[in-house]
């Protein structure tokens, strides 16, 4: 898959998540958050008003620190596709 195709697939996955109206599981959201931040090179600090949420987000970001931007996009796409494929 070319870089452009990967980016297009990533954008489609992001739209699927944004268009979904039911709540997602917290662990799923944390993984999405980390892969999204890595995929978009957004290294800003978590900005929740709750310190515990910031701690979980920081931990999630730490777990993806050694993967590439393209790998983060692939992982994000896989997470989204698997979620919608297997959810009940």
N, C-alpha and C positions, 0 to 999 in steps of 0.2 A: 504494500500500500504506500503510495507516495505521501509526502508531507502534506500536500494540499488535500488529498483524500482523507487522511487521518484527521486533519483539522475540521473538515466538513462533517465527518462522523462524530467527532467530539462535540461540535456545535449542535448536532441533532440530539445527542444524548443529553446535553445540558438543557435543551428545550423540553425534552420529555420530562425531565425532573421538574423544571419550572412550571410546566403545565399540569403536573399531577396534583390533585387536590387533597388526597388522603395523606395522613401523616406517615412519615417514614420512620423505621426503627432508629433509635439514637446511634447505635453502633454503625449502621449503614450511613447515616448522615455524617458522622465523623470521618469515615473513609472517603466519602464523596468530597467533603471539605478539603481534606489533605491532598487528594489527587487533583482537585480543581485548582487549588492554590499553586501546586507544583507545576501543573500544566500551563497555567497562565503567568508563571513567574511573578506571582503576587506574594511578596515576602513580608507584607505588613503584619504587625502584631495582631493577634485576636483581639476583638474589641467588645466582647460581651460585658455587660455590667456585672455579671456574676463571676467571681474569681474561679470557681470550680469549673465553669464552662471553658474559660480561657486555659485552664490547666489541661483539660481534655483535648482541646484544639491544639495546644502547643505540643502535647505528646503525639497526637496524630501527625502533625507536621514533622516532628523528629523522626518518625518511623518511615517517612518517604524521602528523607534528605539525600539518599544516595542513588536515586533513580533519575533518569533523564526526563526532560519535558515531554518527549514523545512517548516514553514508557508510561508516564503519568496519564497521558491522554488515553492510551490503550487500556490501562487499568480502569480508568473512569468509565469508558465505553463498556468494558466487560462487566463491571459492577451493575451498571444500569440495565444492560441487556439481560443479565441473569436475574436481576430483581423482577423485571417485568415478565420474564419467561416463567419463573417459578413461584411467583406470589399466588396466594390463594384468594 
